[in-house]
Amino acid sequence: MTVNILFSARPALWPVYEPLLRQNLLDAGLEFHLSTDIPPDQVDYVIYAPNGGLRDFTPYTRLKAVLSLWAGVESIADNETLTVPLARMVDHGLTQGMTEWVVGHVLRYHLGMDQHITTQDGTWEPDPPPLASERTVGILGLGTLGTASACALNSLGFDVIGWSRSAKEIAGITCLHGPEGLRETLSQAEILVLLLPDTAATENTLNTQTLALMPKGANIINPGRGPLIDDEALLAALNAGQIGHATLDVFRVEPLPTDHTFWAHPNVTVTPHIASETRPPTAAQVIVENIRRGEAGEPYLHLVDRTLGY
């Protein structure tokens, strides 16, 4: 039986993904029809991105699963018309890219690289950094991306504390959870990395009260989601010296408006949502594997818990 697969994403992505998906579907031995235009009542699977325009899943009466091209699913997880399984993107290319970005910026702070890059005034003041084992890095969020980043930093010798809403166990990582665990993580983190999902429970995780728990002069790295931080509270903490510097890759409004305070603030580094992205060659493999599983009656990978939103 032919499997009908609808590609619903930004039109520019179709010529990129179509040959990759087609080859993987052929390799999987599936009989399929892959298109951007299939009558809703004939669609078995939707390959989905929010910028594809699809919002109402009610007409998709034959639908078996929605397979997201994005790691973040906050824009679809609460869609009441979607009643079939929803899988988020967990792509080893995306994971590797995020890990490299996080490690790079942690090392930048740890080694004090900004000072030497931006201050070439002839001043000779030797002040070597501590060893990684003497630096505590906190990671909020121990999903796939957070775990990979934590393990990479631990392999370099950093003292890594990871926090998640529910209990986790990761070899070599101090794993904390719950409200008290969050307070303990923040109180020790000289460098803090945010890799939590965007949900009602995680909005403004960093706020006036939680920022005050951190060591004075701590650095913050946010490649996760913009709403994880109360922007005004962060600016106040930066201006007061409670937080030394923040590197922000994600924002509540993107692109970040040109007149936003973050752009001109001396203790903020803005990067344009480049920490990582889905890599089409590896993402196509993940998508097709889930279609194969669906057709074989096997459990889908990376299913979203709709009650939690991730």
FILUM-419427 format. One record per residue (C-alpha): chain; z negated, x negated, y negated; residue in one letter. Coordinates in steps of 0.001 Angstrom, whole numbers, plus 500000, padded with zeros to 6 digits. Example, Ala and Ser with C-alpha at 12.3 -4.5 7.8 and 13.67 -1.06 7.14 Angstrom:
% FILUM-419427
{'A',{492200,487700,504500},'A'}
{'A',{492860,486330,501060},'S'}
END
This chain:
% FILUM-419427
{'A',{500000,500000,500000},'M'}
{'A',{500925,498694,496557},'T'}
{'A',{498020,497820,494279},'V'}
{'A',{498673,498833,490662},'N'}
{'A',{497139,496416,488159},'I'}
{'A',{497120,497137,484425},'L'}
{'A',{496819,494206,482003},'F'}
{'A',{495046,495489,478873},'S'}
{'A',{494419,492663,476439},'A'}
{'A',{495907,491162,473286},'R'}
{'A',{499719,491302,473727},'P'}
{'A',{500093,487585,473053},'A'}
{'A',{498120,486861,476231},'L'}
{'A',{500533,488688,478547},'W'}
{'A',{503181,485940,478779},'P'}
{'A',{500380,483427,479365},'V'}
{'A',{498585,485338,482110},'Y'}
{'A',{501466,487174,483802},'E'}
{'A',{502929,484230,485775},'P'}
{'A',{499461,482914,486663},'L'}
{'A',{498240,486280,487916},'L'}
{'A',{501507,486934,489761},'R'}
{'A',{501357,483612,491624},'Q'}
{'A',{497709,484087,492583},'N'}
{'A',{498407,487639,493775},'L'}
{'A',{501278,486375,495899},'L'}
{'A',{499096,483598,497302},'D'}
{'A',{496458,486200,498193},'A'}
{'A',{499036,488135,500194},'G'}
{'A',{498685,491313,498124},'L'}
{'A',{501418,493866,497572},'E'}
{'A',{501138,494672,493899},'F'}
{'A',{502596,496065,490710},'H'}
{'A',{501361,494147,487652},'L'}
{'A',{502225,495499,484218},'S'}
{'A',{501040,496309,480706},'T'}
{'A',{502334,499873,481103},'D'}
{'A',{501259,501947,484089},'I'}
{'A',{500438,505683,484023},'P'}
{'A',{496619,505924,483865},'P'}
{'A',{496278,508067,486993},'D'}
{'A',{498090,505400,489037},'Q'}
{'A',{496018,502378,487993},'V'}
{'A',{493801,500707,490614},'D'}
{'A',{492454,497799,488536},'Y'}
{'A',{492321,497035,484819},'V'}
{'A',{492332,493433,483658},'I'}
{'A',{490515,493968,480399},'Y'}
{'A',{489767,492474,477009},'A'}
{'A',{488348,494510,474106},'P'}
{'A',{491272,493585,471849},'N'}
{'A',{493706,495356,474179},'G'}
{'A',{492978,498745,472656},'G'}
{'A',{491780,500582,475786},'L'}
{'A',{488608,502596,475081},'R'}
{'A',{488799,505835,477049},'D'}
{'A',{488795,505367,480828},'F'}
{'A',{488610,509073,481597},'T'}
{'A',{492333,509397,482551},'P'}
{'A',{492047,506524,485025},'Y'}
{'A',{491118,508718,487958},'T'}
{'A',{492207,506228,490651},'R'}
{'A',{490501,503231,489061},'L'}
{'A',{488484,500978,491370},'K'}
{'A',{487165,498318,488967},'A'}
{'A',{487511,496836,485504},'V'}
{'A',{487791,493040,485470},'L'}
{'A',{486926,491510,482123},'S'}
{'A',{488621,488415,480751},'L'}
{'A',{485568,487769,478583},'W'}
{'A',{482149,486467,479551},'A'}
{'A',{480518,488783,477005},'G'}
{'A',{480697,492479,477867},'V'}
{'A',{478556,493997,475121},'E'}
{'A',{481537,495893,473706},'S'}
{'A',{482249,497710,476959},'I'}
{'A',{479006,497790,478976},'A'}
{'A',{477779,500944,477241},'D'}
{'A',{481118,502786,477417},'N'}
{'A',{480213,506164,478923},'E'}
{'A',{483771,506803,480091},'T'}
{'A',{483626,503766,482351},'L'}
{'A',{482029,504780,485648},'T'}
{'A',{483527,502218,488049},'V'}
{'A',{482281,498654,488674},'P'}
{'A',{482655,496245,485749},'L'}
{'A',{482920,492501,486414},'A'}
{'A',{482469,489917,483681},'R'}
{'A',{484332,486623,483531},'M'}
{'A',{482563,483708,485146},'V'}
{'A',{485156,480961,485052},'D'}
{'A',{484408,477350,485945},'H'}
{'A',{486745,476212,483168},'G'}
{'A',{484759,478214,480622},'L'}
{'A',{481503,476916,482112},'T'}
{'A',{482641,473296,481928},'Q'}
{'A',{483816,473725,478340},'G'}
{'A',{480505,475253,477268},'M'}
{'A',{478520,472552,479044},'T'}
{'A',{480498,469800,477310},'E'}
{'A',{480029,471422,473894},'W'}
{'A',{476297,471940,474366},'V'}
{'A',{475700,468423,475673},'V'}
{'A',{477733,466963,472808},'G'}
{'A',{475711,468699,470112},'H'}
{'A',{472382,468046,471808},'V'}
{'A',{473261,464333,471906},'L'}
{'A',{474393,464501,468282},'R'}
{'A',{470926,465715,467257},'Y'}
{'A',{469073,463499,469717},'H'}
{'A',{470823,460340,468529},'L'}
{'A',{470749,461265,464832},'G'}
{'A',{474506,460820,464608},'M'}
{'A',{474987,462854,461411},'D'}
{'A',{472928,460434,459386},'Q'}
{'A',{475066,457460,460355},'H'}
{'A',{478370,459308,460089},'I'}
{'A',{477743,460770,456638},'T'}
{'A',{475602,458034,455069},'T'}
{'A',{477596,454818,454840},'Q'}
{'A',{475931,453450,451705},'D'}
{'A',{475025,449940,452854},'G'}
{'A',{471414,450810,453673},'T'}
{'A',{470133,448927,456739},'W'}
{'A',{467197,450823,458235},'E'}
{'A',{466989,450395,462014},'P'}
{'A',{465386,453516,463495},'D'}
{'A',{466442,453879,467123},'P'}
{'A',{466108,457313,468740},'P'}
{'A',{463689,458004,471581},'P'}
{'A',{464933,458087,475146},'L'}
{'A',{466150,461425,476458},'A'}
{'A',{463048,461663,478644},'S'}
{'A',{460989,461752,475453},'E'}
{'A',{462933,464679,473968},'R'}
{'A',{462346,468313,474934},'T'}
{'A',{465347,470621,474922},'V'}
{'A',{464831,474357,475260},'G'}
{'A',{467537,476680,476570},'I'}
{'A',{467229,480418,476072},'L'}
{'A',{469281,482137,478750},'G'}
{'A',{469642,480884,482319},'L'}
{'A',{472795,482634,483404},'G'}
{'A',{475798,480669,484588},'T'}
{'A',{476351,478907,481249},'L'}
{'A',{472685,478247,480530},'G'}
{'A',{472023,476921,484011},'T'}
{'A',{475022,474587,483920},'A'}
{'A',{474014,473252,480502},'S'}
{'A',{470395,472810,481560},'A'}
{'A',{471378,470864,484681},'C'}
{'A',{473764,468620,482739},'A'}
{'A',{471086,467791,480174},'L'}
{'A',{468535,467206,482914},'N'}
{'A',{470932,464764,484589},'S'}
{'A',{470897,462734,481363},'L'}
{'A',{467122,462558,481503},'G'}
{'A',{466142,465203,478967},'F'}
{'A',{462960,467195,479467},'D'}
{'A',{464554,470636,479783},'V'}
{'A',{462702,473940,479529},'I'}
{'A',{464700,477055,480318},'G'}
{'A',{463732,480600,479485},'W'}
{'A',{465056,483878,480841},'S'}
{'A',{463884,487475,480760},'R'}
{'A',{463265,487462,484517},'S'}
{'A',{461931,484646,486674},'A'}
{'A',{464360,481901,487753},'K'}
{'A',{464049,478723,489812},'E'}
{'A',{466330,475746,489076},'I'}
{'A',{465685,472308,490549},'A'}
{'A',{464524,469832,487917},'G'}
{'A',{464181,472468,485185},'I'}
{'A',{460949,473996,483947},'T'}
{'A',{461761,477702,484119},'C'}
{'A',{459729,480184,482112},'L'}
{'A',{460128,483906,481570},'H'}
{'A',{458646,486854,479752},'G'}
{'A',{457092,487007,476261},'P'}
{'A',{454534,484285,476901},'E'}
{'A',{457169,482030,478429},'G'}
{'A',{459338,482493,475335},'L'}
{'A',{456488,481457,473058},'R'}
{'A',{455798,478371,475196},'E'}
{'A',{459475,477383,475257},'T'}
{'A',{459833,477710,471494},'L'}
{'A',{456634,475790,470814},'S'}
{'A',{457938,472753,472725},'Q'}
{'A',{461674,472765,471962},'A'}
{'A',{462686,469993,469579},'E'}
{'A',{466286,471077,470175},'I'}
{'A',{466913,474713,471076},'L'}
{'A',{470127,476086,472621},'V'}
{'A',{470815,479832,472620},'L'}
{'A',{472872,481158,475524},'L'}
{'A',{471517,484679,475877},'L'}
{'A',{473720,487769,476166},'P'}
{'A',{474008,490161,473234},'D'}
{'A',{471882,493203,474091},'T'}
{'A',{469408,495421,472280},'A'}
{'A',{466612,493390,473897},'A'}
{'A',{467943,490008,472689},'T'}
{'A',{468923,490885,469107},'E'}
{'A',{467007,488745,466595},'N'}
{'A',{465328,486717,469341},'T'}
{'A',{464984,484090,466622},'L'}
{'A',{463239,485745,463695},'N'}
{'A',{460547,484877,461163},'T'}
{'A',{457777,484984,463759},'Q'}
{'A',{459536,483108,466561},'T'}
{'A',{461029,480449,464287},'L'}
{'A',{457509,479683,463078},'A'}
{'A',{456513,478818,466655},'L'}
{'A',{458943,475913,466868},'M'}
{'A',{458017,472283,466098},'P'}
{'A',{458514,471558,462410},'K'}
{'A',{461979,470122,461826},'G'}
{'A',{463403,471365,465152},'A'}
{'A',{467152,471795,465526},'N'}
{'A',{468961,474926,466712},'I'}
{'A',{472318,475224,468491},'I'}
{'A',{473840,478693,468939},'N'}
{'A',{477025,478984,471012},'P'}
{'A',{475813,482271,472517},'G'}
{'A',{475988,485351,470311},'R'}
{'A',{475591,485818,466558},'G'}
{'A',{473028,488665,466690},'P'}
{'A',{470565,486461,468595},'L'}
{'A',{469445,485087,465208},'I'}
{'A',{468126,486882,462140},'D'}
{'A',{470301,485097,459572},'D'}
{'A',{467951,485580,456628},'E'}
{'A',{464981,484369,458635},'A'}
{'A',{466923,481266,459692},'L'}
{'A',{467928,480486,456109},'L'}
{'A',{464309,480841,454986},'A'}
{'A',{463136,478513,457782},'A'}
{'A',{465811,475967,456879},'L'}
{'A',{464931,476084,453191},'N'}
{'A',{461241,475637,454003},'A'}
{'A',{461901,472682,456313},'G'}
{'A',{460497,474507,459332},'Q'}
{'A',{463924,474160,460959},'I'}
{'A',{465683,470860,460321},'G'}
{'A',{469276,471830,461049},'H'}
{'A',{471310,474525,462789},'A'}
{'A',{474727,474305,464423},'T'}
{'A',{476209,477793,464677},'L'}
{'A',{479365,478661,466597},'D'}
{'A',{478978,482454,466683},'V'}
{'A',{478226,484995,463970},'F'}
{'A',{477620,488680,463367},'R'}
{'A',{480927,488867,461497},'V'}
{'A',{483856,486706,462600},'E'}
{'A',{485642,484976,461039},'P'}
{'A',{482572,484043,459013},'L'}
{'A',{483276,485202,455412},'P'}
{'A',{484225,482321,453121},'T'}
{'A',{481395,483190,450713},'D'}
{'A',{478689,483205,453401},'H'}
{'A',{475692,480993,452632},'T'}
{'A',{476037,479147,455936},'F'}
{'A',{479240,477409,454808},'W'}
{'A',{477628,475597,451895},'A'}
{'A',{474139,475074,453265},'H'}
{'A',{473421,471343,453683},'P'}
{'A',{471465,471914,456889},'N'}
{'A',{473940,474160,458665},'V'}
{'A',{477006,473157,460640},'T'}
{'A',{479534,475962,461158},'V'}
{'A',{482039,475736,463996},'T'}
{'A',{484674,478504,464383},'P'}
{'A',{483711,480017,467756},'H'}
{'A',{485097,477087,469723},'I'}
{'A',{482205,476186,472031},'A'}
{'A',{484214,477428,474970},'S'}
{'A',{486861,479929,475939},'E'}
{'A',{488335,481475,479029},'T'}
{'A',{490936,479171,480584},'R'}
{'A',{493871,481254,481853},'P'}
{'A',{494636,479174,485007},'P'}
{'A',{491089,479405,486329},'T'}
{'A',{490449,482900,484953},'A'}
{'A',{493487,484202,486836},'A'}
{'A',{491992,482875,490057},'Q'}
{'A',{488701,484684,489395},'V'}
{'A',{490451,487965,488576},'I'}
{'A',{492661,487889,491671},'V'}
{'A',{489747,486990,493934},'E'}
{'A',{487967,490139,492786},'N'}
{'A',{491073,492240,493411},'I'}
{'A',{491354,490728,496889},'R'}
{'A',{487698,491539,497508},'R'}
{'A',{488143,495096,496313},'G'}
{'A',{491081,495655,498634},'E'}
{'A',{489230,494061,501557},'A'}
{'A',{486095,496155,501001},'G'}
{'A',{484040,493089,500098},'E'}
{'A',{481474,492954,497255},'P'}
{'A',{482866,492131,493824},'Y'}
{'A',{481805,488917,492124},'L'}
{'A',{479960,488813,488779},'H'}
{'A',{479211,492518,488505},'L'}
{'A',{477557,493703,485295},'V'}
{'A',{474212,495453,485494},'D'}
{'A',{474961,498307,483133},'R'}
{'A',{471242,499024,482591},'T'}
{'A',{470717,495475,481275},'L'}
{'A',{474084,495115,479558},'G'}
{'A',{475104,491855,481289},'Y'}
END
